[in-house]
Amino acid sequence: MTKRRKDTDYLFLSARIRAMERRLLTAQRLEQLLTAPSVEACAQLLSEWGYAPVHDEPSLQAALSAQREAVFADVSRFMPEAEVLDVFRLKYDYHNIKTLLKAPQDAERLLIDAGTVPAETMQKKHAENGGWDFLPADMAAAADEAQRVLAETGSARSSDCILDRAYFARLEKLAADSHIPYLQDYVRAMIDAANLRSLIRTQRLGLDAGFLREVLFPGGSVTPEAIRAGSGSGAAALWRGTAFAREAELGDEAAKGGSLTVFEKACDDAVLRAAGAARRRRSGRRCVPCCPAGWPVCRRRRSGKGCVSNMYKIAVIGDRDSVLGFRALGLDVFPTEDTDAGRRTLHRLAQEDYAVIYITEQLAQQLTAEIARYKDAPLPAVILIPGKTGSLGIAGAALHDAVERAVGADIS
């Protein structure tokens, strides 16, 4: 993953994800679920948002799992570099390994098919010979060692730590190879959260230094050696000046008997903040293709010495009856039948973060000169679509002309 990508390599994917985001569980939607008066009301909300029918806890988990798997499958089809997406999929591989090691009898219920190795494949191949040689080398080595330690000691904690260490090591390498600062920050945040949690649990439960040595991982803002040496001074002193400064203060309170729930949630929120940082990020002199936790793609927009990464969007312009249905797909719609209003809308959207602008043929035939201005521009792509009364043949003719210009001959 050493090739430097151009901004436009992620153009379609960014626009596609922007459309998909409308159907995901946002903070606002989660709040709606939490305040719903009944399970039936929650099920109704999820159904409206495109989830499978929900009747009970198992069906809820199944619906969420199906949606997650669908998102990964959709994104992976258009991802220029699969390794970037692997940063977000690997945790499911290691979850599935832990499940097959510790709870094989519940595998059908607990396995999550969102990793880099299909869950069914992992279960079937492991069942054939009890080994892991079908996995990538580093993952297989960790799985073999975790299996051996679990068999010899019966310690699920030690087995899990072996897998977690391999998981974080792989994440670090993927992030480093990507040359994407955001990915590196995100992985660092995940390791910080894991190490901070381990320190607080060790202190709260009064466990010895041997436990702490086993559960700390390299790659965070604070090294494992520094954490062990400074654990007596408190987490706040160790993480002062880092992105986890506030979470460390809450951890110190939890270690003394405060709320572990508040502390754990704060750690989760800190990792989510790191994930969300990609939605708008200063990246110095060079734009970098950001990653799918925030689903952005860089668009060069001058801001001092650097640039700001923005999410590309998709718009639809035309009469109300023709365009409103696209809103359900997550696209931004701009209903208008007035030529002047359509002209103004087109030019305004072209100056904003819209990579694709669909225009109904009925409106487009009144905006021929305006659309021609963007024919050879890299952005936005102006695409004609039939309106409610059917096709006028303009879109097909425009596509024919574009192909002819591209190949230098009439291929019809």
N, C-alpha and C positions, 0 to 999 in steps of 0.2 A: 504494500500500500504506500509506495514511495512517489507515485506520480502526482504532480500538482494538478488539481482539477480547476477548470474554469467555472465562473459563476453559472454559466448557462447549462453546465452538465446536470445541474439539479433543478433546472427550470420547471420541467413538467412535474417532477415529484413534489416540489414545493407547492405548486398550484393544486396538485391532487390532494396533498395532505391538508391544505387549507380548506378544501371542500369537505374532507372527512372529519375534520375537527368539530364541525357542527353536530355530529352524531355521537361524539365521545362524552364521557362523564366529566363535566367541568366542575369547578368548585361550587358554582351556583346550582348546578343540578344535584350535586351531592347534598347541598343544604336543603333542597326541595325534598329529597328522599328522607333525610333525617327528620324533617318536620311534617312528613305525611302522617295523616291520622291513623292509617291502618296498613297492614301488609297488602291488602287489595289495592289501596291507593298507590303504593310503591310499584306494584306490578303494572298498574295502568300507566304510570309515568314511564317506566322502562319500555313498555310496549310502544308508547308514542315516540320514543327515541330510537326505535328500530331494533330493540333487543328481542330475543326469543321469549315466548310466554313463560312467566314465572309463577309457580304455585307454592313453592316451599324453599327451604334453604338449599337442598341439592340442585333444584332447577335454577335457582339464582346463581349458584356457582357455575353451573353448566352454561348459562346464558353469558355470564361475564367471560368465561373461558373461550366460548365460541367467538365472541366479539374480539377478544384479544388476538386469537389465532387468525381471524379474518384480517385484522389490521396488519399484522406482521406479513401475512401472505401477500396482501395487496402492495404493501410498501416494497417488499423484496423483489417484486416483479420489475420495478423501475429504479431500484437503487444502483447507481453507477459503480459503487464499491460495496460489495456485500460485507466486507470486514467492518465497516462503520456500523452497520445494523447489528453485527455480532456483539458489539458492546452491550446491547440491550437484550440480546437473546440468550447469552451464555448462562445467566442466572437460572434459567429454566432447565438447561442441561444438568447443572449441578444439583438443582432441586430434585430432578428425576433420578439421578444417581443415588442421592440420599434416600429417596423413597424406596428404590429397589433394594438398597442395603438394609434398611431398618424396618420397612413395612411392605414387603412384597405382596402380602395378602390383600393389601388395600390399594394396590397399584392402579387398578382400573379407575378408582375414584380420585386418587391423588396426583397421578401423572398429568403434566401440563404440556400440551403439544404446541409449544411456541419457541422451542430452542433450535439450535443449529442441527441437532440430530432428532429426527422424528421420534416421538415418544414410543410409538408402537414398534418401531425398528429397534430402539434401545431395549425395550422389554423383551422382545422376541429373541434377539441375538444374545442377550445376557442369560436368558433362560436356557439356551441351547448348550452352553458349556460353562456357565458361571463366571466367565471372564469378561474382560473389557477391551480386548485387542482390536475391536472394530471401531473404537473411538479415536480421535486425534491423539497423537503420542503423549502430549503433556496431560491431557484429560485422562487417558487410559492409565498412565503411571500413577496419578493421584487416586484414581478409583481403586486400583490394585492395592495401593498402600492403605487406603482407608478401609478396605475390606479386610485386609490382614490384621490391622490394629483392632478393628471391631471384633473379629473372631478370637484374637488372643487375649484382649483385655475386657471386652464387653463394654468399653467406654464409647458411647455414642458421641459424647462431646469431643473426644480426641479424634474420632473418625471425621466428624464434621469440620474440625479445625484444619485437618489435612486438605479437605476439599475446598474450604474457604480460602486457604492460602494459595492453592493452585488457581482458583478462580480469580482472585485479585491480581496475581502475577500475570495471568493472561490478559486481563483488562488493561493493566499498565502497558504491556507490550503493544496491544492493539492501539491504544491511545497515542503512544509514542510514535508508532509507525505511521499513524494517520497524519501527523504534522498539523493537527487541528488543536489549537490551544483550549478551545471549549471542551473537547472530549477529555483532555488531560485534567482540566479543572473538575469536570464531573466525576471522573474516576477517583481523583484525590478526595473529593467530598464524600464519596461512598466509603472510602477507607477510613477517613476521619470519623464518620458516624459509627462505623463498626468498632474502631479502637476506643472511642469515647464511651460507648455503651459498655464495652468490656471492662474498662477501668472503673466505671461507676458501679457495675454489678459486683466486681471484685471487692470494692470497698464496702458496699452495703451488706454483702453477705459475709464479710470478714474472711475471705479466702486468702491463701498464701501467695507469695511471689511466684511460685512455680506455675500456678494457674494463669497468672497474668502473662508470664513468658510464653505460654502456649497459645494464648488467644489474641495476641497483638500481631499486626501485619505491617510490613513496610509499604511505603508509597503515600502516606498521608502527610499533612502539614507538620506533624510532630512525629519524630522517629520512635520506634518501639523502645530503643535504649533510653531516650529522653523521658518517655512516659514512665518507665520503670524507675529511673533515677529520681524523677520529680513527683512521683505519685503522692508522697507525703505532703506536698505543698498544695495539693488540690488541682482539680482539672482547669479551673479558671486561669491559674497562673501558667499552665502548660499551653493552653490554646489562646492566650491573650494575643490580640492582633491578627487572628485568623478569621475565616468565615464562620467558625464555630465558637466564637467567644461567648456569645449569649447562651448558647446551648450548654457550654461547659459550666457556666454559672448555675444554670438549672440543674446540671448534673451534680454539682457539689451539694445543692439543697437536697436532691434525691438521695445522695449517699448518706445524708444525716437523718433520713427518715421522711423527706418530702415526697411529693408525688412522682412516682416513676412514670405514670401515664403521661403527665405533662412533659416530662423530660424526653420520653420516647417519641412523642408526637413532634416535639421541637426538632429532634434529630431528623425525623422524616421530612419535616418542612424545609429544613436546611438543604437536604439533598434535592428536593423539588425546586428550591430556589436556584440551585446550581444547574439543574436541568432546564429551567425556564430562562436562564441567562442567554441562551442562544437566540431567543426571539428578537432581541435587539442588542447588538454587541459591537463595541468598537474593536477593530482588529488591526490597528496599526496601518502600515503602508500597503499591506497586501490583504485583499479580501480572501477569506478562506471558506470552503464549503462546509457549512456547519452540519450538525448531525440531527437525527430524527427524534431526539427527545423533545426538542422545541420545534422541529420541523421547519427551519428556515432555509433560505438560500441567499447568498450575498447579492446585493444589487449595489453598484458603486454609486454612493451618494456622498458628496464631499462634506466632511465635518472636521475642520481643522486640518491636521496632518493625515488623518486616517479616513475611515469610511464607516458607515453604519450598515449592518446586515438587516435586511427587511424581508418579510414574507411576501412572496408573490401571491396575487389573487386572481380570480376569474370573475368576469362580469358578463351580464346578459342585458342587452338593450332592445326594447321593442314594445309593442302594445301589451297592455296588462294581461290579457287572456293568454297570450303566447309565452310570456316570460315568468309569470308567477310560479309555475310548477317547478322551475329550476331552483327555487329557494329551498325546496325540500332536499335537494342534492347538496346543499351547502354553498351554492354559488350566490354572489351578490347580484340582485336584480334591480334594474332601473326602468320602470314602466314609463313609456312615453310614446305618443303617436305624432307629436309635433316635430316638424323638421328642425326648427331652430333649437328646440330643447334637446333633440337628439344630437345635433351638431355640437352643442356646448358640452353635453355629457360625454361624448366620445373624446373630445380634446382634453377634458378634465381628467378622465380616467387614464388616458395615455400618459399624463404627467404624474400619475400616482403609481402605486405598486401593483398594477394589473398587467399580468403577462399575457393573458388571453381575454379578448373581448368578443363575445358573440353578438351579432346584430341580426335581427330578422330581415329577410329579403325585402319585405314590404317597406321597411324604413330605409334599408340600405340603398334602394334604388333612388332615393331622394338625397343621398349623401355620397354620391359617386366620387366627387372631387376630394372630399374630406378623407374617405377611406383610402383613396389612391396615395395620399401623403404617407401612409404607414405601410405601403405594399413592400418596400424594400428595407424597412427598418427592422433591426433585430427584435425590438419590443415596442409596442405590444403586437401580438399576432391577432389580426382582425379577421374573424371567421363568420361567414354568412350562414344562417340557418333558416329553414322554412318557418313561416308564421302559422297562425291558427287556420288560415284558409288554404294551406298547402304550399308546395314549392312553386316558385316562379321560374325556376331553371337558372337563376343568377348564380347560386352557390356552386352548382356543377360547372358552369362556365368559368367562374373564377378559379376553381381548383384546376381545371384543364389548362388555363393560362399559366398558373403557377408552375405546374409540372413541365409545361413546354419551355418556360424560361429556365427551369432548373437543368433540364437535360439537353436543351438546344435543338429540340426537334418535336414535331407533332407525333405522338406515339398512339394516338387514338385509332 
